[in-house]
Amino acid sequence: MTVNPFVLCAFTMSTVSHGNFGLWRHPHDRTSEYTDLKYWVDLAKLLDAGGFDALFIADAVGQLDVFGGDATAALTRGVQTPVTDPLLAVSAMAAATDHLGFGVTVSTTYESPYLLARKFSTLDHLTGGRIGWNIVTSLLDSAARNIIGRDRQIPHDERYAIAQEFVEVTYKLWEGSWETDAVVRDRAAGVYTDAAKVHAIGHEGHYFSVPGAHLVEPSPQRTPVLFQAGTSDAGREFAARNAELVFLSDPRPDVLRANIDDVRRRAAAHGRRPESVKFITSIEIVTDSTDSAAQAKADDLAKYHDLEGGLVLLSALSGVDWSQYGVDRPIEQFDTDASRSILAAVDDADARHRITLRDYVGGLGGFGGQLFVGSPVTVADELEAYAERTGVDGFNIAYHVTPGSFADVADYVLPELRRRGRAREGDTSTTLRQRLFGGDSALLPDDHPGTQFRRNRILSI
């Protein structure tokens, strides 16, 4: 039977603690060095040498202030606070690596499409075409208060409407503003760019007005690889229209498969080939040479887990203050304008009566996704079985400690996956899009809606 390599991303954030609540206290963890550029360069070199496809960097642009009504717990426990801008370390990491891609989160709600297009074109040049954009719409009220002066965030589905127009503006800038041969670099004639081949996009839409031309000459991929995360109905529709690599998570494998199948159907309805969209899900791995050694390592890590830290993040993502709820009380679903997927499991009538807050965030394998503990053979067997059941194309591997969690996966699990044809070996692709999808072209495939803007005259929405 022919098998395909998994998409293997390392999942992190430019902060003290992402989903590994309390584990910054572990003696082997270096996450508190996140403000040191050497930390990021060392991590990128480890991942590149180990054979990871990409470093997936999450981000949030507001304090976590839902739990208890303020940011005290988040600050005290280091839960995604403080946090730095993840874009700024990418060029240094790229300079120290050869193949590793970088998927970086930037919100369409709090960014300008004109400026974002310039940033990602710049990074696409500086990385040699190894950059991806994880498109999010954001969900924190604190971000809305501090960035756009609103008391509350923009309603959920309107954020996706904004995002759709936002990405269409960037498609116009990346795909159609500069013709392929606009840059001539004619020293004798003293002409760097043929101005007749650089076009204003003339965009006048509901949310954005961008009349001019893109500031950056065409980069290796033009449009970065498009990552997206979101399992609400609006999120799945947005993914089907735009995303190339979709990050979906659900604690119920059968529901995860149903969501993947739904996005594929929607993508086909937009004229896209099903294989042009790939799916990853978040997981955690604790591994060692034997099952017993891996279990001992997991037991040690669990000693540092911080339940309240988990509740801080759950409160921020769900928009519900869980500080007075009771950790052993079954979770109820609440309708909010925050994440519609974070409490998806409690929509299940059977699960509602048994899943508590302690179950959800009280140990390893919470927000990081399904937990796999064991030897390289055990973990590889379970990853293959999980992929078969869910339909995922790969995994966003969360850490417990850095760099140790990623080093263990590189040292133990990746060689076993390569032996099975489940990890890339000797990859010679030059761009992230080619690494993930193969082929000779670094550009968006022709069936992607963004390619409709490849023309000299760009029409407004």
Summary of the structure (lengths in Angstrom):
residues: 461
radius of gyration: 21.8
end to end distance: 45.9
largest distance: 76.8
contacts: 1602
relative contact order: 0.17
helix: 42%
strand: 16%
